[in-house]
């Protein structure tokens, strides 16, 4: 049985949708990190932060599903 790391590497090489999900996850992570560096967020920024967190989690779930189905 392949390790999760090996499966991830194989998916990165062979699956464009998987690569897009990973890129999206990294982008969302960077956007969240930028918001979290601020000391005070406006109400609109708080809403944006929650939306980004939900989207990041959904993306992570899709990535995990790819890995599970590739085992």
C-alpha positions in Angstrom: 0.0 0.0 0.0 1.3 3.5 -0.9 1.8 6.1 1.7 -0.2 9.3 1.7 2.8 11.2 0.6 3.4 8.9 -2.4 -0.3 9.1 -3.4 -0.2 12.9 -3.1 2.9 13.1 -5.3 1.4 10.8 -7.9 -1.8 12.9 -7.9 0.2 16.1 -8.3 1.9 14.7 -11.4 -1.1 13.1 -13.0 -4.3 15.1 -12.0 -4.8 18.7 -12.9 -7.9 19.0 -10.7 -5.9 17.8 -7.7 -3.2 20.4 -8.5 -5.8 23.1 -8.8 -7.3 22.1 -5.4 -3.9 22.3 -3.8 -3.1 25.7 -5.3 -6.5 27.0 -4.1 -5.8 25.6 -0.6 -2.5 27.4 -0.5 -4.0 30.6 -1.8 -6.7 30.5 0.8 -4.2 29.8 3.5 -2.2 32.9 2.5 -5.3 35.1 2.4 -6.3 33.9 5.9 -2.7 34.4 7.2 -2.9 38.0 5.9 -6.1 38.6 7.7 -4.9 37.0 10.9 -1.9 39.4 11.0 -4.2 42.3 11.5 -5.0 43.3 15.1 -8.5 44.4 14.4 -10.9 43.3 11.6 -13.8 45.2 10.3 -17.2 43.4 10.3 -16.8 42.8 6.5 -13.3 41.3 7.1 -14.7 39.0 9.8 -17.3 37.8 7.3 -14.6 37.3 4.7 -12.4 35.4 7.2 -15.3 33.0 8.0 -16.0 32.5 4.3 -12.3 31.8 3.5 -12.1 29.3 6.4 -15.1 27.4 5.2 -13.8 27.4 1.6 -10.4 26.2 2.8 -11.9 23.4 4.8 -14.1 22.3 1.9 -11.0 22.3 -0.4 -9.1 20.3 2.2 -12.0 17.8 2.3 -11.9 17.4 -1.5 -8.1 16.8 -1.4 -8.5 14.2 1.3 -11.3 12.5 -0.8 -8.9 12.4 -3.8 -6.3 10.7 -1.7 -8.8 8.2 -0.2 -10.1 7.2 -3.6 -6.6 6.8 -4.9 -5.5 4.2 -2.3 
